[in-house]
Amino acid sequence: MSANKQSLDLLRRAVAEAVGTAFLLAAVVGSGIMAERLAGGSQGLALLANTVATGAALLALILTFGQISGAHFNPAVTLADASQGGISWRDVPAYVGAQITGAFAGVAAANVMFGLPVYFASRHARAGWRQMFSEFVATFGLLAVIWGCSRLRSNATAFAVAAYIMAAYWFTASTSFANPAVTLARSASDTFAGVRPVDTPGFIVAELLGAAAATVLFRWLIPKLPDRAESVVLPHDENNY
């Protein structure tokens, strides 16, 4: 592939990651705002509505963008994929930059749609070791699902990832951010789905550690993984563009 074609391919994949992540955050934050306004003070009902909307959006977005970029939408997934040869390390900054940019764009869109400031720091406290451990568990589980399904049942990966995230909303104390870009962007919305900026570093460290631990485990569980992974989350062929 020529240098120009490689650059164009990377641009297309980065744009797919940015747009996909933007819509994911718009769904997470927007549904959280709508749910809180309509739930009549019931936190459980609001969380349920937020969960269903997030899972549905995530499934649709993975199916939409998976064949283009792999539908990572998550720096932890991108780093794990690169560590196993799924994408080149030289592409990682473009992916991560696109994911973070898209995440903040999605939060801004959600805030504006509901008549709120474009960005305003969250005051939703999610502090303490239990929250950090929850993020480790949430991200470990996410990468476990991705590695297991993408290697053994790739056609089911999108559905499995969406189902896992919906479940993890309920079985983790942190409601399963499991994504450094999501964590950063949700700190810029003082709404149902927000997190205080001061709590984000602990979340991000826990998420990266969880992703790394799952990647190491699945390299051992499935020792015959190819040197170059097909891709995460869905197979895509860079030579198609």
Backbone bond lengths (Angstrom), bond angles and torsions (degrees), N, CA, C in turn:
res aa  C-N    CA-C-N  psi(-1)  N-CA   C-N-CA  omega(-1)  CA-C   N-CA-C  phi
1 M - - - 1.459 - - 1.528 108.62 -
2 S 1.339 116.95 131.65 1.451 120.88 -179.58 1.523 110.31 -67.55
3 A 1.356 113.71 162.96 1.464 118.27 -178.73 1.526 111.33 -62.09
4 N 1.349 116.50 -40.31 1.459 119.91 -179.92 1.524 111.51 -65.22
5 K 1.327 115.50 -40.45 1.460 119.47 179.69 1.530 110.60 -68.07
6 Q 1.338 116.02 -37.89 1.469 119.58 176.97 1.520 110.94 -62.62
7 S 1.335 115.80 -42.80 1.465 120.19 -179.73 1.521 111.13 -64.13
8 L 1.349 116.21 -41.53 1.458 120.23 179.04 1.525 110.64 -66.08
9 D 1.328 116.00 -40.50 1.464 120.02 178.35 1.521 110.93 -61.82
10 L 1.332 117.39 -45.32 1.455 120.89 179.33 1.518 110.61 -63.55
11 L 1.327 116.98 -39.56 1.459 120.32 178.29 1.527 110.38 -60.97
12 R 1.330 116.55 -44.79 1.462 120.19 179.77 1.529 110.98 -61.54
13 R 1.328 115.65 -43.64 1.459 119.34 -179.65 1.524 111.27 -66.38
14 A 1.340 116.67 -40.16 1.464 120.28 178.85 1.527 111.46 -64.73
15 V 1.331 116.39 -41.05 1.467 119.61 177.78 1.515 110.57 -63.95
16 A 1.336 117.05 -40.44 1.457 120.38 176.77 1.526 111.05 -60.34
17 E 1.329 116.37 -41.78 1.463 120.11 178.15 1.525 111.36 -65.27
18 A 1.327 116.71 -40.14 1.467 120.28 -179.36 1.522 111.19 -66.61
19 V 1.321 116.43 -47.24 1.463 120.19 -178.01 1.528 110.66 -66.76
20 G 1.337 116.19 -43.90 1.460 119.83 179.05 1.511 112.37 -61.51
21 T 1.331 116.62 -43.83 1.463 120.01 179.91 1.520 110.91 -68.04
22 A 1.333 117.18 -36.09 1.462 120.35 178.20 1.527 110.78 -61.75
23 F 1.319 117.14 -45.72 1.458 119.65 179.90 1.529 111.63 -68.42
24 L 1.329 116.44 -33.72 1.459 119.31 176.69 1.523 110.52 -61.92
25 L 1.334 117.23 -46.52 1.470 119.96 -179.63 1.517 111.77 -70.00
26 A 1.333 116.96 -34.35 1.463 118.93 175.90 1.522 109.89 -61.83
27 A 1.329 116.28 -38.21 1.464 120.59 178.84 1.521 111.33 -69.22
28 V 1.331 116.86 -44.87 1.468 120.91 -178.37 1.532 110.57 -62.89
29 V 1.317 116.40 -53.12 1.465 120.54 -175.60 1.529 111.37 -75.13
30 G 1.327 116.35 -44.58 1.457 119.59 -178.87 1.519 112.68 -61.86
31 S 1.334 116.75 -44.40 1.465 119.10 179.19 1.525 110.95 -68.36
32 G 1.335 116.81 -30.54 1.455 119.68 175.95 1.524 111.76 -65.06
33 I 1.335 116.14 -42.49 1.470 120.25 178.60 1.534 109.77 -64.83
34 M 1.334 116.22 -48.87 1.462 120.22 -178.94 1.525 110.81 -61.28
35 A 1.327 115.89 -44.55 1.459 119.98 -178.34 1.526 111.35 -61.55
36 E 1.330 116.75 -43.65 1.464 119.99 -178.79 1.531 110.87 -64.65
37 R 1.331 116.14 -36.67 1.462 119.61 -178.64 1.526 111.98 -71.65
38 L 1.321 117.39 -30.17 1.459 120.60 -173.95 1.527 113.96 -100.85
39 A 1.328 116.99 -10.41 1.468 120.16 -172.35 1.527 113.61 -82.65
40 G 1.300 117.79 -2.05 1.462 120.52 177.23 1.514 114.14 61.52
41 G 1.336 116.54 33.75 1.461 120.46 178.21 1.508 114.46 88.05
42 S 1.334 118.82 -2.73 1.460 122.01 179.05 1.521 110.09 -83.99
43 Q 1.334 116.79 107.74 1.458 120.56 -179.92 1.530 111.49 -65.92
44 G 1.324 116.54 -35.91 1.454 119.73 179.55 1.518 111.92 -64.82
45 L 1.328 117.24 -43.23 1.461 120.83 178.68 1.523 110.74 -66.03
46 A 1.332 116.20 -39.38 1.461 119.57 178.40 1.521 110.87 -63.43
47 L 1.331 116.71 -42.78 1.459 120.01 179.29 1.526 110.84 -65.01
48 L 1.315 117.59 -38.96 1.462 120.60 178.92 1.520 110.92 -61.93
49 A 1.322 116.37 -45.99 1.464 119.92 178.87 1.526 110.92 -63.02
50 N 1.314 116.90 -42.91 1.463 122.31 178.05 1.527 110.60 -60.62
51 T 1.328 116.15 -40.54 1.459 121.91 -179.57 1.519 111.66 -63.41
52 V 1.321 116.39 -49.53 1.468 120.88 -176.97 1.527 110.68 -63.45
53 A 1.324 116.92 -44.43 1.459 120.44 -179.64 1.526 111.26 -63.71
54 T 1.320 116.84 -42.46 1.471 120.24 179.41 1.513 111.45 -63.95
55 G 1.330 117.10 -46.94 1.452 120.08 -179.55 1.510 112.59 -62.23
56 A 1.325 117.03 -42.72 1.463 120.87 179.65 1.525 111.06 -64.36
57 A 1.335 116.30 -44.03 1.464 119.79 179.31 1.520 111.24 -64.47
58 L 1.331 116.58 -42.33 1.461 120.13 -178.90 1.520 110.99 -61.82
59 L 1.328 117.48 -44.23 1.457 120.76 178.10 1.523 110.78 -59.83
60 A 1.324 117.08 -48.66 1.460 120.43 -179.34 1.526 112.02 -61.19
61 L 1.324 116.66 -40.54 1.465 120.41 -177.24 1.525 111.74 -70.76
62 I 1.339 117.62 -38.16 1.464 119.79 177.17 1.524 110.02 -63.73
63 L 1.331 116.88 -43.95 1.458 120.07 179.12 1.526 111.50 -65.54
64 T 1.326 117.06 -32.25 1.466 121.24 -179.29 1.521 112.78 -74.16
65 F 1.330 117.05 -46.80 1.461 120.87 -171.36 1.529 114.12 -105.12
66 G 1.321 117.24 -5.38 1.458 119.52 -174.92 1.510 114.60 -59.16
67 Q 1.333 116.99 -40.84 1.458 119.92 -178.07 1.531 112.58 -74.20
68 I 1.325 116.81 -12.00 1.469 120.55 -179.38 1.518 111.29 -93.28
69 S 1.340 116.50 -53.94 1.465 120.10 -172.90 1.518 114.06 -118.86
70 G 1.336 117.42 -9.72 1.443 120.70 -171.38 1.512 112.54 96.56
71 A 1.346 116.81 -7.36 1.472 122.40 176.59 1.520 112.40 52.97
72 H 1.331 116.23 53.16 1.464 119.80 175.98 1.526 111.03 -71.21
73 F 1.336 116.59 -58.36 1.465 123.82 -177.60 1.525 111.70 55.68
74 N 1.322 118.03 23.40 1.458 120.98 -168.71 1.534 109.41 -162.10
75 P 1.344 119.08 116.85 1.465 120.15 179.48 1.527 113.68 -58.55
76 A 1.332 117.75 -32.91 1.461 119.94 179.38 1.525 110.67 -64.80
77 V 1.332 116.84 -39.01 1.463 121.33 177.55 1.524 110.14 -68.10
78 T 1.319 116.63 -42.20 1.465 120.27 179.40 1.527 111.40 -61.28
79 L 1.324 117.11 -45.47 1.460 120.11 179.43 1.523 111.49 -64.62
80 A 1.332 116.89 -40.47 1.462 120.35 177.86 1.531 110.55 -64.03
81 D 1.317 116.58 -42.75 1.464 121.31 179.56 1.527 110.65 -62.54
82 A 1.325 116.62 -44.09 1.463 120.30 179.50 1.525 111.32 -64.31
83 S 1.318 116.75 -35.85 1.474 120.08 -179.14 1.522 112.19 -65.23
84 Q 1.332 116.74 -21.81 1.461 121.21 179.42 1.525 112.34 -106.40
85 G 1.319 116.87 10.21 1.456 120.84 176.48 1.505 115.41 84.39
86 G 1.335 117.50 10.57 1.458 120.21 -178.42 1.514 112.93 -68.54
87 I 1.316 116.76 -40.94 1.459 121.49 171.76 1.520 107.30 -131.46
88 S 1.316 115.48 161.85 1.456 120.38 179.81 1.531 110.40 -73.64
89 W 1.332 115.86 144.78 1.465 119.26 176.58 1.521 111.22 -60.96
90 R 1.323 117.40 -27.80 1.474 118.58 -179.98 1.530 112.02 -69.80
91 D 1.343 116.42 -17.89 1.461 120.08 177.76 1.521 113.06 -88.54
92 V 1.318 116.83 -12.94 1.465 120.84 -174.99 1.530 112.61 -59.83
93 P 1.346 120.17 -47.05 1.471 118.37 -179.66 1.525 113.04 -58.45
94 A 1.335 117.36 -38.02 1.465 120.00 178.91 1.520 110.75 -65.54
95 Y 1.323 116.70 -42.99 1.463 120.63 178.83 1.531 110.84 -63.16
96 V 1.325 116.50 -50.75 1.461 119.97 -175.89 1.527 110.65 -65.79
97 G 1.319 116.81 -42.11 1.463 119.84 177.42 1.520 111.56 -60.44
98 A 1.337 115.85 -42.40 1.463 119.69 178.90 1.517 111.60 -65.18
99 Q 1.310 116.66 -40.21 1.472 120.57 -179.66 1.525 111.39 -64.48
100 I 1.322 117.10 -45.28 1.467 119.88 -179.12 1.532 110.42 -67.57
101 T 1.337 116.52 -42.81 1.466 120.12 177.93 1.519 110.66 -61.43
102 G 1.326 116.09 -45.95 1.454 119.84 179.30 1.515 112.46 -63.04
103 A 1.331 116.38 -38.76 1.463 120.21 -179.53 1.530 111.07 -61.77
104 F 1.317 116.99 -45.55 1.466 119.55 179.36 1.527 111.25 -68.65
105 A 1.328 117.39 -33.70 1.462 119.98 176.46 1.525 110.62 -65.11
106 G 1.335 116.44 -40.16 1.452 119.87 179.18 1.516 112.72 -65.93
107 V 1.319 117.15 -40.11 1.464 121.06 176.68 1.522 110.46 -64.01
108 A 1.329 116.52 -43.40 1.467 120.25 178.63 1.522 110.44 -60.08
109 A 1.344 116.85 -43.29 1.460 120.61 -179.88 1.528 110.85 -61.77
110 A 1.331 116.62 -44.32 1.464 120.13 -179.87 1.519 110.95 -63.77
111 N 1.325 116.78 -45.71 1.463 120.27 179.68 1.527 111.46 -58.94
112 V 1.329 115.87 -45.90 1.471 120.11 -177.32 1.523 110.79 -67.18
113 M 1.336 117.46 -41.26 1.466 120.30 -179.28 1.523 112.25 -58.27
114 F 1.329 115.92 -31.10 1.465 119.57 -177.84 1.527 112.68 -102.31
115 G 1.335 116.28 18.84 1.453 120.43 173.28 1.507 115.29 72.85
116 L 1.323 117.24 26.90 1.460 122.34 -179.82 1.523 110.04 -106.96
117 P 1.341 118.24 166.26 1.465 119.79 175.05 1.534 111.00 -57.64
118 V 1.308 116.56 150.59 1.467 120.51 -178.93 1.520 110.20 -53.86
119 Y 1.324 116.39 -49.83 1.463 121.85 174.90 1.524 108.28 -135.64
120 F 1.310 117.73 136.83 1.462 121.75 170.94 1.517 107.77 -154.18
121 A 1.331 114.46 129.76 1.463 121.32 -170.30 1.522 111.78 -59.31
122 S 1.330 114.53 134.52 1.463 120.32 179.44 1.527 110.73 -71.72
123 R 1.328 115.58 147.29 1.467 122.04 173.29 1.524 111.01 -113.21
124 H 1.324 116.18 14.20 1.469 121.97 -178.40 1.530 108.98 -80.55
125 A 1.322 116.25 105.78 1.468 121.30 -176.26 1.523 110.64 -73.49
126 R 1.318 115.30 128.65 1.470 121.97 173.95 1.533 106.19 -137.47
127 A 1.319 115.72 68.03 1.463 121.34 -172.35 1.522 110.85 -113.11
128 G 1.347 114.81 164.28 1.455 120.78 175.04 1.520 112.61 105.12
129 W 1.321 115.25 159.80 1.460 120.07 -174.20 1.522 111.97 -66.28
130 R 1.342 117.97 -28.36 1.460 119.65 179.22 1.531 111.07 -65.62
131 Q 1.333 115.90 -39.02 1.460 119.68 176.62 1.527 110.56 -66.48
132 M 1.326 116.91 -41.32 1.457 120.16 179.23 1.533 110.62 -64.58
133 F 1.323 116.01 -43.10 1.461 119.89 178.45 1.527 110.71 -63.52
134 S 1.329 116.10 -37.33 1.463 119.93 176.98 1.527 111.06 -59.92
135 E 1.329 116.11 -40.50 1.462 119.04 179.42 1.532 111.99 -69.43
136 F 1.336 115.93 -35.21 1.469 119.16 174.24 1.526 109.63 -60.75
137 V 1.329 116.42 -49.23 1.468 121.11 -178.98 1.526 110.48 -62.72
138 A 1.324 116.73 -44.81 1.460 120.61 -177.88 1.529 111.64 -60.54
139 T 1.331 116.76 -44.63 1.458 119.98 -177.12 1.516 111.27 -76.33
140 F 1.318 117.45 -36.04 1.463 120.67 173.58 1.528 109.59 -56.85
141 G 1.323 116.22 -47.99 1.456 119.89 -179.84 1.512 112.95 -63.75
142 L 1.333 116.56 -40.20 1.467 120.22 178.45 1.519 111.22 -60.41
143 L 1.320 116.96 -48.16 1.476 119.75 -179.73 1.517 111.21 -68.72
144 A 1.325 118.06 -32.49 1.457 120.46 175.93 1.520 110.35 -62.28
145 V 1.327 116.58 -45.01 1.464 120.46 178.14 1.528 110.40 -62.80
146 I 1.322 116.69 -44.42 1.463 120.30 -179.06 1.523 111.04 -62.59
147 W 1.343 116.81 -49.99 1.465 119.46 -177.95 1.518 111.33 -64.51
148 G 1.313 116.84 -45.57 1.451 119.13 -178.00 1.514 112.43 -63.86
149 C 1.333 117.03 -47.34 1.461 120.17 -177.21 1.526 112.61 -73.76
150 S 1.325 117.51 -42.41 1.461 119.17 -176.89 1.520 111.73 -65.32
151 R 1.349 117.54 -28.20 1.463 120.92 179.98 1.521 112.74 -88.92
152 L 1.333 116.89 -30.94 1.460 119.98 -171.59 1.530 113.58 -113.54
153 R 1.341 117.35 -30.96 1.458 121.00 -179.22 1.522 108.61 -144.13
154 S 1.312 116.64 67.69 1.463 120.91 -170.93 1.526 112.79 -61.44
155 N 1.332 118.56 -31.20 1.461 120.05 -179.75 1.517 112.53 -66.37
156 A 1.312 117.09 -19.25 1.466 120.74 -177.95 1.516 113.11 -97.88
157 T 1.332 117.29 -2.64 1.464 120.28 -171.37 1.519 112.75 -58.60
158 A 1.326 117.77 -47.93 1.469 120.39 -177.18 1.519 111.12 -59.24
159 F 1.323 117.08 -43.39 1.462 121.23 -178.93 1.526 110.73 -69.24
160 A 1.331 116.38 -39.31 1.460 120.30 -179.38 1.524 111.23 -66.75
161 V 1.323 117.20 -41.96 1.465 120.48 179.73 1.529 110.63 -63.59
162 A 1.329 116.76 -46.42 1.464 119.97 179.45 1.526 110.88 -62.13
163 A 1.329 116.54 -42.89 1.469 120.31 179.80 1.525 111.24 -63.93
164 Y 1.326 116.42 -41.09 1.465 119.64 -179.90 1.526 111.33 -63.71
165 I 1.321 116.92 -45.97 1.463 119.96 -178.96 1.528 110.49 -61.80
166 M 1.328 117.07 -40.24 1.466 119.50 178.13 1.523 110.70 -62.66
167 A 1.316 116.86 -41.78 1.465 119.88 178.60 1.521 111.55 -67.42
168 A 1.333 116.13 -41.65 1.457 120.38 -176.30 1.523 112.55 -67.20
169 Y 1.331 117.93 -24.06 1.467 120.58 171.99 1.523 110.63 -53.45
170 W 1.337 115.57 -32.12 1.456 120.71 -171.62 1.515 114.32 -102.37
171 F 1.338 118.14 -26.93 1.465 116.81 -177.12 1.520 113.74 -99.46
172 T 1.345 117.97 0.26 1.464 120.25 174.81 1.528 109.51 -112.74
173 A 1.314 115.92 145.31 1.464 120.98 -178.32 1.521 112.36 -67.70
174 S 1.330 116.83 -23.25 1.463 121.74 -177.57 1.521 113.07 -90.25
175 T 1.315 118.14 -4.08 1.472 125.91 -171.71 1.522 112.32 63.46
176 S 1.315 116.70 25.80 1.462 123.52 167.51 1.523 115.42 55.87
177 F 1.324 116.71 76.05 1.461 120.75 169.03 1.534 108.82 -71.00
178 A 1.336 116.40 -54.59 1.468 123.87 173.22 1.517 114.02 53.97
179 N 1.335 116.86 31.43 1.463 119.99 -173.25 1.524 108.78 -165.64
180 P 1.340 118.44 114.87 1.468 119.96 -178.94 1.526 114.24 -60.02
181 A 1.339 117.97 -37.49 1.464 119.93 179.20 1.521 110.61 -66.77
182 V 1.322 117.08 -41.41 1.459 121.87 177.06 1.524 110.09 -62.40
183 T 1.317 116.76 -43.15 1.464 121.24 -179.67 1.522 110.93 -59.94
184 L 1.323 116.82 -48.87 1.463 120.49 -179.78 1.523 111.45 -60.68
185 A 1.319 116.48 -47.05 1.458 119.90 -174.52 1.520 112.21 -70.18
186 R 1.325 117.61 -36.21 1.463 119.74 -179.06 1.525 112.25 -69.31
187 S 1.330 117.25 -15.20 1.466 119.71 175.20 1.520 111.61 -73.19
188 A 1.343 116.90 -10.98 1.464 121.34 -177.42 1.522 112.03 -100.29
189 S 1.341 116.77 19.88 1.464 120.35 178.22 1.527 108.61 -142.16
190 D 1.309 117.01 111.41 1.466 120.80 -178.78 1.528 109.15 -84.14
191 T 1.332 113.64 67.67 1.458 121.26 -176.57 1.527 109.27 -133.40
192 F 1.325 116.44 -172.05 1.453 122.82 -176.55 1.518 112.38 -52.33
193 A 1.339 117.95 -37.94 1.465 122.16 -174.62 1.522 113.34 -92.73
194 G 1.325 118.53 6.04 1.454 120.77 -172.65 1.519 114.84 -78.01
195 V 1.325 114.41 170.61 1.456 123.16 174.80 1.526 107.00 -146.82
196 R 1.329 117.40 138.54 1.468 119.65 -179.94 1.521 110.73 -60.79
197 P 1.339 118.32 138.58 1.465 120.54 177.07 1.527 112.94 -52.51
198 V 1.341 117.56 -35.90 1.461 120.62 -177.92 1.526 111.82 -66.16
199 D 1.322 117.84 -21.38 1.462 121.05 -178.96 1.525 113.05 -90.08
200 T 1.325 117.46 -10.06 1.463 119.47 -173.65 1.537 114.49 -69.06
201 P 1.333 121.10 -37.12 1.467 118.50 -179.08 1.529 113.07 -59.00
202 G 1.326 116.99 -43.21 1.459 120.03 179.22 1.515 111.62 -63.03
203 F 1.337 116.81 -40.72 1.457 120.82 177.41 1.532 110.67 -60.32
204 I 1.322 116.24 -46.90 1.463 120.25 -175.14 1.521 111.29 -65.20
205 V 1.325 117.69 -43.30 1.467 120.32 177.52 1.521 110.35 -60.34
206 A 1.326 117.33 -45.55 1.461 121.18 -179.86 1.527 111.16 -62.55
207 E 1.314 116.86 -39.92 1.472 121.09 179.52 1.523 111.49 -64.36
208 L 1.309 117.06 -44.62 1.469 120.11 -179.73 1.529 110.93 -66.29
209 L 1.323 116.91 -39.12 1.464 119.80 177.76 1.529 111.08 -65.88
210 G 1.319 116.94 -40.35 1.451 120.32 178.17 1.519 112.05 -63.54
211 A 1.322 116.52 -42.17 1.470 120.62 178.23 1.521 110.94 -63.86
212 A 1.329 116.88 -42.62 1.464 120.63 -179.99 1.524 111.30 -64.58
213 A 1.328 116.78 -42.43 1.463 120.29 -179.18 1.523 111.52 -63.49
214 A 1.328 117.33 -42.87 1.464 120.58 178.78 1.517 111.51 -65.34
215 T 1.319 116.82 -38.17 1.464 120.81 179.76 1.522 110.92 -64.61
216 V 1.324 116.63 -43.59 1.468 120.26 177.53 1.527 110.45 -63.05
217 L 1.320 117.01 -44.73 1.463 120.55 -178.99 1.525 111.22 -60.32
218 F 1.321 116.96 -45.69 1.460 118.92 -176.16 1.519 112.69 -75.80
219 R 1.319 117.34 -21.35 1.460 118.31 171.34 1.528 109.52 -66.14
220 W 1.333 116.78 -31.77 1.467 121.57 178.01 1.530 111.22 -80.88
221 L 1.337 116.42 -41.82 1.463 120.28 -178.70 1.526 112.10 -65.34
222 I 1.331 116.41 -35.95 1.471 121.34 179.84 1.524 106.83 -121.23
223 P 1.336 117.71 76.65 1.466 120.94 -170.95 1.520 114.52 -67.47
224 K 1.318 118.39 -16.67 1.459 120.63 -177.33 1.518 112.44 -96.00
225 L 1.315 116.76 28.12 1.452 119.19 176.11 1.522 109.36 -60.39
226 P 1.322 117.61 141.89 1.463 119.42 177.37 1.520 111.15 -64.04
227 D 1.329 116.32 154.75 1.456 119.64 178.97 1.524 111.01 -58.97
228 R 1.335 114.64 -36.86 1.462 118.67 177.76 1.518 108.07 -114.42
229 A 1.310 116.52 114.53 1.461 120.33 -178.42 1.521 110.22 -62.80
230 E 1.346 116.33 151.39 1.464 119.22 176.97 1.523 109.76 -59.85
231 S 1.273 117.15 -44.74 1.465 126.59 171.72 1.505 109.09 152.59
232 V 1.295 114.97 163.49 1.454 122.52 176.83 1.525 105.76 -129.37
233 V 1.276 119.39 131.44 1.446 130.40 10.37 1.529 111.00 -90.84
234 L 1.327 118.91 -34.80 1.455 122.35 179.97 1.522 110.79 -117.38
235 P 1.354 117.24 151.12 1.461 119.78 179.41 1.517 111.92 -60.44
236 H 1.297 116.98 138.89 1.460 121.70 173.35 1.509 108.08 -148.63
237 D 1.285 117.26 152.01 1.457 122.69 -176.10 1.513 109.42 -116.22
238 E 1.330 115.53 112.88 1.468 119.93 -178.62 1.522 111.71 -60.83
239 N 1.346 117.66 -24.65 1.457 120.11 -175.66 1.530 112.74 -80.15
240 N 1.333 117.64 -0.55 1.449 120.11 179.86 1.507 112.88 -78.77
241 Y 1.343 118.02 -9.35 1.455 119.77 -170.90 1.508 111.35 -116.45
